[in-house]
Amino acid sequence: MPTDAQIAGGHKANLNNPNTSKESKENSRKILDEEFNGGDVPKASDHKDKDPGNVVGGLKA
């Protein structure tokens, strides 16, 4: 299941993609404005509930 940050990121990418249609960009802008506070959502790295053991394991990898 994608997070809000991932969904908002997809819409942001759509806005910057020169190959998408004007209608698609307008739809992404509308969704970001209405559902994601203009795209201002916490990043995945902003979560405080990470398992410290997994973090240490990731650093060792």
N, C-alpha and C positions, 0 to 999 in steps of 0.2 A: 504494500500500500504506500503510495507516494506521500511525502510530507507536504505541508503547506509551502515550505521553502522550495521544494522541487517543482511543485505546480507553478508557483509564481515565477520561478526561474525559467520554466518553459515558455511562459507568456512573455517574459522579458526578452528571451532569445528570439521569439517570433517577431517582436517589434524591431529588432536589429537585423533581421534577415532580409537582404535585398530581394530575395526570390519569393517572398510571400505577398499575397494580394493586399490591396488597401482594405478590403472588407475584413480580412483575417486580422490585420493589425488593429483595426477599429474594435473588433470583438475582444482581442487580448487586452487592449487598453481599458475597455469597459469592465472586463472581469477583474483586472488589477485594481481599478478604482473602487468597484463595488464590494468585492469580496476579500481583497488583500491589502487594504489601506494604501493603495497606490503602489503596491509591491514591497512595502516595508514590513517584512516578516523576519522572525529570527532565523539565523542560519543554523544548519545542523550542528555546527561546532559550538553554538551558544547554549546547548542543553547542559544542565548541571547534573543530570541524573545518570551520567555514564558510569559504568562499572570500572573502578580503578584498576582492577586486575586486567581487564581487556585493554585499557589504555597503555599499561606497562607492556603487555604482550605486543601491542602494535608498535611501540617504540623499539622493542628488541628485534622486530622482524626486518 
